[in-house]
């Protein structure tokens, strides 16, 4: 006669340790303890907001300062350095980037060159004997060229 009580079995001589019971049943102690832990499903709880998070008024103040005439064409690192020289600290450089990114104002400002797509050359024959190419023969049947003086660059046989 035995009954389970809090992870151990009650026998005639009292409680048996979990290891002994697991050894008798062939079950791993890790499996036993894992089955006792509650299973957590679903999304993780939301992280609390940091205590030093900028208020909405502070965010508007930083955004207005970054968009002012004086700083409109400067990077947040330059803005932060200039403001510190003036004795003003609004927020960190990373916070400036985060605010600008949140308002869609972080992008590459330099002119970027755009290159057209490269088109592969194409040989088109309108009638028989219009296009002659040795390159296709060399690629398709490389074993037929046994002459060491043959160069596949332009298909002309030259002496070595």
KADAWO-V960431 format. One record per helix or strand. SS is the DSSP state (alpha for helix, beta for strand). FROM is the first residue (numbers start at 0). TO is the last residue. If there is no record, write none. Layout:
# KADAWO-V960431
SS&FROM&TO + SS&FROM&TO
This chain:
# KADAWO-V960431
beta&2&4 + beta&7&10 + beta&13&14 + alpha&17&24 + alpha&28&35 + alpha&55&65 + alpha&75&85 + alpha&92&101 + alpha&134&139 + alpha&141&143 + beta&149&149 + beta&156&156
